[in-house]
Amino acid sequence: MPHAVSLLRAARLARSSKPFLARGGFKRDRCEGCRLALTHCMCSLRPSVPTRAGVCLLMADVEPLKPSNTGWLIADMVADTFAFGWARTETDPALLELLKDPQWQAYVVFPGEFVAPERVVRSVPLWDAGETQTAKRPLFILLDGTWSEARKMFRKSPYLDQLPVLSLELAQISQYKLRRSRRDDHFCTSEVASLCLSLAGEELAAQTLETYLDVFTHHYLQAKNQWPIAWDSAAHQRLGELAGQRTKA
Ligand SMILES: [Zn+2]
C-alpha cells in the first residue's frame, strides 16, 4: 500500500498543470515504490522496524515532489508516519484530528533558541517495553522544507502554538556529526527523525533509519551518474546486520 508521503506526492502531482522536473533529475523510468530509476530500485531493502513513536511531516509545497526528499524514507520505515502539505491559508482537518488524538503526545521539532523558553523541552519520556504502556506515544512533527519555509510553517500555524517544542541538544547533534563524519550543520529530514527516535529510546529504529538513508544516498547518486549499485557496500551490509538484530530481538 502506498505510504503517506507517496499519497501526498500523488495528490500534489494531480494538482499541478505541468509536469514537475526535478533539478538534476533523470528522465529514465522511475520506480513508483522508491522514486529511483528502475535499474537502481531499492524497494527490496525497505526496512520494517516497529516503533512506538510516530512522525508527522508538514511538507512545504514542492517537497513531496522532490526525488531527493527523505521524508519518504521515514514513511518507508515508520508505520505511523503522517504527511500533510502545508499552506498558510488552509489546514487539513485530518491534521487537526491527529493533533487531538489522545494516544499521541505531539512535539514540534524546532530549534529552542527561536521559541519562548517555557515551551521548550529537550527530552521525551523513554520507551520502556517493560512498563505498562499507558503513557502517550510521542508524535514528532517535522517541518519539511528549507529553513525559511520551516520558520514560516512554525510561525504561521496556530495549531502548533500550544504544543511543546522539542529542541535537539547541541551535544546530541555534535555526537551524531562525529559518528557520521558530518561537517555541515544541515540535517535532512530523515536524520532529524533518527535523532528523535534515538531520544525516545528507540535506538534500533534510529540506527536503521540512519543506515537506510546511507543506502538511499548511494542508490540515488549511482542512479544520477548511471553507475552500478555496490550491493555489498558498507551501508548495505550494516542495514543487513540491523535487520538481523531485529529478528533476534
Ligand atoms: Zn523501487
Residues whose N, C-alpha, C, O or C-beta is under 5 A from the ligand:
A	BS01	ZN	C31 G33 C34 C41 M42 C43
